[in-house]
Amino acid sequence: MMRQGQFLRSLAALAALACALPPACKKDRTSGSAEAPPTLGPVSVKPIPAVDFRGQEVHIDEGQLAAKVKSVLAQAAVFAEAQPKRVAVAVTLEALPFTGGNAEALEIGVKLRLRMSVRPEGAAPARFSEDVAAVGQAPLDTREVGEAKAAFQRLAERTAEDLVQTYVARQKLWAGDAKAVATALGASDSDLRVEALRIVGARKLREQVPVVIRLLADEDEGVRDAALGTLVALRERGAVKALAESRQMRDTREMRKVLDAIATLGGSEAQDYLAFVAETHDDEEIRTMAKAALERLGRRDDRGNKGGSFRPTK
């Protein structure tokens, strides 16, 4: 999914995490994990259009930009050593430089898109793929074209490095221990909390269930949705009550997510809750959704599981 401009608020937390965590590829090689990392493939930059600066064309050096990105990725040690016929991640950059402001207060900017593609497709964990974008901007206090070119180059490289570092931090988090994941669950950056939640679900870190439940009330919808998905991944039936109370009962879109999750978790407590909503909610659409979820639950072979009754407050 495209996320534009978010790196500006998250770089500090992610960069700090990248420095604190161990190299991802080393851990995977020694553990013999089925999810061993791919190698780093080619780094390419699509042709970058020139930008007009006071009537003269300014060009960003594409080769220098590619070299900067490749250096950052190689030094981060999140990829395996190059081997013949090994799964690889190809890196592609697209950049669009621009100017803004006025002659007295000129600004330069670059719109950058970073794409990481696993080749062959699907041969490595999905987390190694990436498609993100960001915009970098800076004031420019010069009328000299050579200085302007250098400024554009620095801005493009810094913006690209920022995007790459967020990618690196997420990969290293997957190689981190349970303590690192627990720390990331409380990070100020919402993207990092989301990534940590995914890891909790993938690794079945059930000791983090209380934290996951608290994150159902997070101010960021992406975090709330990730927490919901994590509880489903953990098959945490004990969270049914928390799920039912985590969203607004009158928000149709939010309720659909909750009802689907509860139906997937199953159990008698889930059945009680869905039946209660299907029978008593004053919104016909929500009642219909609850009935459909209850029918899905009824098709599951889980009626032998025990659970307490559940009656939420409307």
Buried (B, 14 or more C-beta within 10 A) or exposed (E): EEBEEBBEEBBEBBBEBBEEBEBBBBBBBEEEEEEBBBBBBEBBBEEBEEBEBEEEEBEBBBEEBBBBBBEBBEEBBBBBEEEEEBBBBBBBBBBBBBBEEEEEEBEBBBBBBBBBBBBEEEEBBEBBBBEBBBBBBBEBEEEEBEEBBEBBBEBBBBBBBBBBBBBBBBBBBBBBEEEBBBBBBEBEBBBBBBBBBBBBBBBEBEEBBEBBBBBBEBEBEBBBBBBBBBBBBBBBBBBBBBBBBBBEBEEEEBBBBBBBBBBBBBBBBBBBBBBBBBEEBEBEEBBEBBBBBBEBBEEBEBEEBEBEEBEBEE
